[in-house]
Amino acid sequence: MSDRCNFSHWLALEGLRATPVRLAMLEILGEASRALRAQEILELIRTRRRVNKVTVYRILEDFSRRGMVRKLSLEGRVNHFELACEHHPPHPHFQCQTCREVQCLEPVALNRMWTELRGPLGNRADHIEIRIEGLCHKCRNIS
């Protein structure tokens, strides 16, 4: 479990029961070093307990709507998910064009970008996603 997040408390603040499946999902996302596809989350939860695929997808969508996880569209139609709490700030992602592996990059200050987005008309930016594509070090060494 992530040593910085109290998932039971977080669920309570969101008005959700701390069910074993919800807790397992948050723990898996908290332990992950990268954004995970829903299928990967399902497989990891199934190593801990029995769970229905529909339940996992439903919970991920609910967490996403509540802002508890970020849903990233990194591989075309395949979404990736990561925690969206104070301990897991928004950050750019690198995706390899060959193997499609997704890597999390260090967060960068986007204060200037937020200011420019608001601009003179008072725009409101709700979501920024920065994705960098190229060849990862593994695929570069193969070619």
MODELLER restraints for C-alpha pairs under 7 A, 6 or more apart:
rsr = mdl.restraints
at = mdl.atoms
rsr.add(forms.Gaussian(group=physical.xy_distance, feature=features.Distance(at['CA:1:A'], at['CA:27:A']), mean=4.85, stdev=0.5))
rsr.add(forms.Gaussian(group=physical.xy_distance, feature=features.Distance(at['CA:1:A'], at['CA:30:A']), mean=6.49, stdev=0.5))
rsr.add(forms.Gaussian(group=physical.xy_distance, feature=features.Distance(at['CA:1:A'], at['CA:31:A']), mean=6.25, stdev=0.5))
rsr.add(forms.Gaussian(group=physical.xy_distance, feature=features.Distance(at['CA:2:A'], at['CA:27:A']), mean=6.39, stdev=0.5))
rsr.add(forms.Gaussian(group=physical.xy_distance, feature=features.Distance(at['CA:2:A'], at['CA:30:A']), mean=5.08, stdev=0.5))
rsr.add(forms.Gaussian(group=physical.xy_distance, feature=features.Distance(at['CA:2:A'], at['CA:31:A']), mean=5.88, stdev=0.5))
rsr.add(forms.Gaussian(group=physical.xy_distance, feature=features.Distance(at['CA:4:A'], at['CA:87:A']), mean=6.94, stdev=0.5))
rsr.add(forms.Gaussian(group=physical.xy_distance, feature=features.Distance(at['CA:7:A'], at['CA:23:A']), mean=6.55, stdev=0.5))
rsr.add(forms.Gaussian(group=physical.xy_distance, feature=features.Distance(at['CA:7:A'], at['CA:26:A']), mean=6.81, stdev=0.5))
rsr.add(forms.Gaussian(group=physical.xy_distance, feature=features.Distance(at['CA:8:A'], at['CA:18:A']), mean=5.54, stdev=0.5))
rsr.add(forms.Gaussian(group=physical.xy_distance, feature=features.Distance(at['CA:11:A'], at['CA:17:A']), mean=6.42, stdev=0.5))
rsr.add(forms.Gaussian(group=physical.xy_distance, feature=features.Distance(at['CA:11:A'], at['CA:18:A']), mean=6.00, stdev=0.5))
rsr.add(forms.Gaussian(group=physical.xy_distance, feature=features.Distance(at['CA:24:A'], at['CA:45:A']), mean=6.46, stdev=0.5))
rsr.add(forms.Gaussian(group=physical.xy_distance, feature=features.Distance(at['CA:25:A'], at['CA:45:A']), mean=6.87, stdev=0.5))
rsr.add(forms.Gaussian(group=physical.xy_distance, feature=features.Distance(at['CA:29:A'], at['CA:82:A']), mean=5.82, stdev=0.5))
rsr.add(forms.Gaussian(group=physical.xy_distance, feature=features.Distance(at['CA:29:A'], at['CA:83:A']), mean=5.94, stdev=0.5))
rsr.add(forms.Gaussian(group=physical.xy_distance, feature=features.Distance(at['CA:30:A'], at['CA:83:A']), mean=6.49, stdev=0.5))
rsr.add(forms.Gaussian(group=physical.xy_distance, feature=features.Distance(at['CA:34:A'], at['CA:102:A']), mean=6.87, stdev=0.5))
rsr.add(forms.Gaussian(group=physical.xy_distance, feature=features.Distance(at['CA:34:A'], at['CA:103:A']), mean=5.78, stdev=0.5))
rsr.add(forms.Gaussian(group=physical.xy_distance, feature=features.Distance(at['CA:34:A'], at['CA:104:A']), mean=5.45, stdev=0.5))
rsr.add(forms.Gaussian(group=physical.xy_distance, feature=features.Distance(at['CA:35:A'], at['CA:80:A']), mean=5.49, stdev=0.5))
rsr.add(forms.Gaussian(group=physical.xy_distance, feature=features.Distance(at['CA:35:A'], at['CA:81:A']), mean=5.19, stdev=0.5))
rsr.add(forms.Gaussian(group=physical.xy_distance, feature=features.Distance(at['CA:35:A'], at['CA:82:A']), mean=4.91, stdev=0.5))
rsr.add(forms.Gaussian(group=physical.xy_distance, feature=features.Distance(at['CA:36:A'], at['CA:80:A']), mean=4.97, stdev=0.5))
rsr.add(forms.Gaussian(group=physical.xy_distance, feature=features.Distance(at['CA:36:A'], at['CA:81:A']), mean=5.26, stdev=0.5))
rsr.add(forms.Gaussian(group=physical.xy_distance, feature=features.Distance(at['CA:36:A'], at['CA:82:A']), mean=6.66, stdev=0.5))
rsr.add(forms.Gaussian(group=physical.xy_distance, feature=features.Distance(at['CA:37:A'], at['CA:79:A']), mean=6.00, stdev=0.5))
rsr.add(forms.Gaussian(group=physical.xy_distance, feature=features.Distance(at['CA:37:A'], at['CA:80:A']), mean=4.36, stdev=0.5))
rsr.add(forms.Gaussian(group=physical.xy_distance, feature=features.Distance(at['CA:37:A'], at['CA:81:A']), mean=6.22, stdev=0.5))
rsr.add(forms.Gaussian(group=physical.xy_distance, feature=features.Distance(at['CA:38:A'], at['CA:57:A']), mean=6.90, stdev=0.5))
rsr.add(forms.Gaussian(group=physical.xy_distance, feature=features.Distance(at['CA:38:A'], at['CA:80:A']), mean=6.69, stdev=0.5))
rsr.add(forms.Gaussian(group=physical.xy_distance, feature=features.Distance(at['CA:42:A'], at['CA:53:A']), mean=6.69, stdev=0.5))
rsr.add(forms.Gaussian(group=physical.xy_distance, feature=features.Distance(at['CA:42:A'], at['CA:56:A']), mean=6.47, stdev=0.5))
rsr.add(forms.Gaussian(group=physical.xy_distance, feature=features.Distance(at['CA:63:A'], at['CA:69:A']), mean=5.62, stdev=0.5))
rsr.add(forms.Gaussian(group=physical.xy_distance, feature=features.Distance(at['CA:64:A'], at['CA:70:A']), mean=5.92, stdev=0.5))
rsr.add(forms.Gaussian(group=physical.xy_distance, feature=features.Distance(at['CA:64:A'], at['CA:71:A']), mean=6.33, stdev=0.5))
rsr.add(forms.Gaussian(group=physical.xy_distance, feature=features.Distance(at['CA:67:A'], at['CA:84:A']), mean=6.57, stdev=0.5))
rsr.add(forms.Gaussian(group=physical.xy_distance, feature=features.Distance(at['CA:68:A'], at['CA:83:A']), mean=6.25, stdev=0.5))
rsr.add(forms.Gaussian(group=physical.xy_distance, feature=features.Distance(at['CA:68:A'], at['CA:84:A']), mean=5.14, stdev=0.5))
rsr.add(forms.Gaussian(group=physical.xy_distance, feature=features.Distance(at['CA:68:A'], at['CA:85:A']), mean=6.48, stdev=0.5))
rsr.add(forms.Gaussian(group=physical.xy_distance, feature=features.Distance(at['CA:69:A'], at['CA:81:A']), mean=6.33, stdev=0.5))
rsr.add(forms.Gaussian(group=physical.xy_distance, feature=features.Distance(at['CA:69:A'], at['CA:82:A']), mean=5.39, stdev=0.5))
rsr.add(forms.Gaussian(group=physical.xy_distance, feature=features.Distance(at['CA:69:A'], at['CA:83:A']), mean=4.39, stdev=0.5))
rsr.add(forms.Gaussian(group=physical.xy_distance, feature=features.Distance(at['CA:69:A'], at['CA:84:A']), mean=4.60, stdev=0.5))
rsr.add(forms.Gaussian(group=physical.xy_distance, feature=features.Distance(at['CA:70:A'], at['CA:81:A']), mean=5.59, stdev=0.5))
rsr.add(forms.Gaussian(group=physical.xy_distance, feature=features.Distance(at['CA:70:A'], at['CA:82:A']), mean=5.40, stdev=0.5))
rsr.add(forms.Gaussian(group=physical.xy_distance, feature=features.Distance(at['CA:70:A'], at['CA:83:A']), mean=6.21, stdev=0.5))
rsr.add(forms.Gaussian(group=physical.xy_distance, feature=features.Distance(at['CA:70:A'], at['CA:84:A']), mean=5.62, stdev=0.5))
rsr.add(forms.Gaussian(group=physical.xy_distance, feature=features.Distance(at['CA:71:A'], at['CA:79:A']), mean=6.22, stdev=0.5))
rsr.add(forms.Gaussian(group=physical.xy_distance, feature=features.Distance(at['CA:71:A'], at['CA:80:A']), mean=5.75, stdev=0.5))
rsr.add(forms.Gaussian(group=physical.xy_distance, feature=features.Distance(at['CA:71:A'], at['CA:81:A']), mean=4.79, stdev=0.5))
rsr.add(forms.Gaussian(group=physical.xy_distance, feature=features.Distance(at['CA:71:A'], at['CA:82:A']), mean=6.98, stdev=0.5))
rsr.add(forms.Gaussian(group=physical.xy_distance, feature=features.Distance(at['CA:72:A'], at['CA:79:A']), mean=5.42, stdev=0.5))
rsr.add(forms.Gaussian(group=physical.xy_distance, feature=features.Distance(at['CA:72:A'], at['CA:80:A']), mean=5.00, stdev=0.5))
rsr.add(forms.Gaussian(group=physical.xy_distance, feature=features.Distance(at['CA:72:A'], at['CA:81:A']), mean=6.12, stdev=0.5))
rsr.add(forms.Gaussian(group=physical.xy_distance, feature=features.Distance(at['CA:73:A'], at['CA:79:A']), mean=4.68, stdev=0.5))
rsr.add(forms.Gaussian(group=physical.xy_distance, feature=features.Distance(at['CA:73:A'], at['CA:80:A']), mean=6.37, stdev=0.5))
rsr.add(forms.Gaussian(group=physical.xy_distance, feature=features.Distance(at['CA:74:A'], at['CA:80:A']), mean=6.75, stdev=0.5))
rsr.add(forms.Gaussian(group=physical.xy_distance, feature=features.Distance(at['CA:89:A'], at['CA:107:A']), mean=6.88, stdev=0.5))
rsr.add(forms.Gaussian(group=physical.xy_distance, feature=features.Distance(at['CA:90:A'], at['CA:107:A']), mean=6.39, stdev=0.5))
rsr.add(forms.Gaussian(group=physical.xy_distance, feature=features.Distance(at['CA:91:A'], at['CA:105:A']), mean=6.29, stdev=0.5))
rsr.add(forms.Gaussian(group=physical.xy_distance, feature=features.Distance(at['CA:91:A'], at['CA:106:A']), mean=6.15, stdev=0.5))
rsr.add(forms.Gaussian(group=physical.xy_distance, feature=features.Distance(at['CA:91:A'], at['CA:107:A']), mean=4.24, stdev=0.5))
rsr.add(forms.Gaussian(group=physical.xy_distance, feature=features.Distance(at['CA:91:A'], at['CA:108:A']), mean=6.56, stdev=0.5))
rsr.add(forms.Gaussian(group=physical.xy_distance, feature=features.Distance(at['CA:92:A'], at['CA:104:A']), mean=6.50, stdev=0.5))
rsr.add(forms.Gaussian(group=physical.xy_distance, feature=features.Distance(at['CA:92:A'], at['CA:105:A']), mean=5.46, stdev=0.5))
rsr.add(forms.Gaussian(group=physical.xy_distance, feature=features.Distance(at['CA:92:A'], at['CA:107:A']), mean=6.59, stdev=0.5))
rsr.add(forms.Gaussian(group=physical.xy_distance, feature=features.Distance(at['CA:92:A'], at['CA:129:A']), mean=6.84, stdev=0.5))
rsr.add(forms.Gaussian(group=physical.xy_distance, feature=features.Distance(at['CA:92:A'], at['CA:130:A']), mean=4.74, stdev=0.5))
rsr.add(forms.Gaussian(group=physical.xy_distance, feature=features.Distance(at['CA:92:A'], at['CA:131:A']), mean=5.79, stdev=0.5))
rsr.add(forms.Gaussian(group=physical.xy_distance, feature=features.Distance(at['CA:93:A'], at['CA:102:A']), mean=6.68, stdev=0.5))
rsr.add(forms.Gaussian(group=physical.xy_distance, feature=features.Distance(at['CA:93:A'], at['CA:103:A']), mean=5.67, stdev=0.5))
rsr.add(forms.Gaussian(group=physical.xy_distance, feature=features.Distance(at['CA:93:A'], at['CA:104:A']), mean=4.76, stdev=0.5))
rsr.add(forms.Gaussian(group=physical.xy_distance, feature=features.Distance(at['CA:93:A'], at['CA:105:A']), mean=5.49, stdev=0.5))
rsr.add(forms.Gaussian(group=physical.xy_distance, feature=features.Distance(at['CA:93:A'], at['CA:130:A']), mean=6.35, stdev=0.5))
rsr.add(forms.Gaussian(group=physical.xy_distance, feature=features.Distance(at['CA:93:A'], at['CA:131:A']), mean=4.87, stdev=0.5))
rsr.add(forms.Gaussian(group=physical.xy_distance, feature=features.Distance(at['CA:93:A'], at['CA:132:A']), mean=6.08, stdev=0.5))
rsr.add(forms.Gaussian(group=physical.xy_distance, feature=features.Distance(at['CA:94:A'], at['CA:102:A']), mean=5.69, stdev=0.5))
rsr.add(forms.Gaussian(group=physical.xy_distance, feature=features.Distance(at['CA:94:A'], at['CA:103:A']), mean=5.09, stdev=0.5))
rsr.add(forms.Gaussian(group=physical.xy_distance, feature=features.Distance(at['CA:94:A'], at['CA:104:A']), mean=6.48, stdev=0.5))
rsr.add(forms.Gaussian(group=physical.xy_distance, feature=features.Distance(at['CA:94:A'], at['CA:105:A']), mean=6.92, stdev=0.5))
rsr.add(forms.Gaussian(group=physical.xy_distance, feature=features.Distance(at['CA:94:A'], at['CA:131:A']), mean=5.77, stdev=0.5))
rsr.add(forms.Gaussian(group=physical.xy_distance, feature=features.Distance(at['CA:94:A'], at['CA:132:A']), mean=4.63, stdev=0.5))
rsr.add(forms.Gaussian(group=physical.xy_distance, feature=features.Distance(at['CA:94:A'], at['CA:133:A']), mean=5.71, stdev=0.5))
rsr.add(forms.Gaussian(group=physical.xy_distance, feature=features.Distance(at['CA:95:A'], at['CA:101:A']), mean=5.62, stdev=0.5))
rsr.add(forms.Gaussian(group=physical.xy_distance, feature=features.Distance(at['CA:95:A'], at['CA:102:A']), mean=4.52, stdev=0.5))
rsr.add(forms.Gaussian(group=physical.xy_distance, feature=features.Distance(at['CA:95:A'], at['CA:103:A']), mean=6.38, stdev=0.5))
rsr.add(forms.Gaussian(group=physical.xy_distance, feature=features.Distance(at['CA:95:A'], at['CA:132:A']), mean=6.21, stdev=0.5))
rsr.add(forms.Gaussian(group=physical.xy_distance, feature=features.Distance(at['CA:95:A'], at['CA:133:A']), mean=4.94, stdev=0.5))
rsr.add(forms.Gaussian(group=physical.xy_distance, feature=features.Distance(at['CA:95:A'], at['CA:134:A']), mean=6.62, stdev=0.5))
rsr.add(forms.Gaussian(group=physical.xy_distance, feature=features.Distance(at['CA:96:A'], at['CA:102:A']), mean=6.73, stdev=0.5))
rsr.add(forms.Gaussian(group=physical.xy_distance, feature=features.Distance(at['CA:96:A'], at['CA:133:A']), mean=5.79, stdev=0.5))
rsr.add(forms.Gaussian(group=physical.xy_distance, feature=features.Distance(at['CA:96:A'], at['CA:134:A']), mean=5.20, stdev=0.5))
rsr.add(forms.Gaussian(group=physical.xy_distance, feature=features.Distance(at['CA:96:A'], at['CA:135:A']), mean=4.81, stdev=0.5))
rsr.add(forms.Gaussian(group=physical.xy_distance, feature=features.Distance(at['CA:96:A'], at['CA:136:A']), mean=5.30, stdev=0.5))
rsr.add(forms.Gaussian(group=physical.xy_distance, feature=features.Distance(at['CA:97:A'], at['CA:133:A']), mean=6.22, stdev=0.5))
rsr.add(forms.Gaussian(group=physical.xy_distance, feature=features.Distance(at['CA:97:A'], at['CA:134:A']), mean=5.55, stdev=0.5))
rsr.add(forms.Gaussian(group=physical.xy_distance, feature=features.Distance(at['CA:97:A'], at['CA:135:A']), mean=5.86, stdev=0.5))
rsr.add(forms.Gaussian(group=physical.xy_distance, feature=features.Distance(at['CA:98:A'], at['CA:135:A']), mean=6.65, stdev=0.5))
rsr.add(forms.Gaussian(group=physical.xy_distance, feature=features.Distance(at['CA:98:A'], at['CA:139:A']), mean=6.86, stdev=0.5))
rsr.add(forms.Gaussian(group=physical.xy_distance, feature=features.Distance(at['CA:117:A'], at['CA:123:A']), mean=6.23, stdev=0.5))
rsr.add(forms.Gaussian(group=physical.xy_distance, feature=features.Distance(at['CA:117:A'], at['CA:125:A']), mean=6.70, stdev=0.5))
rsr.add(forms.Gaussian(group=physical.xy_distance, feature=features.Distance(at['CA:118:A'], at['CA:124:A']), mean=5.86, stdev=0.5))
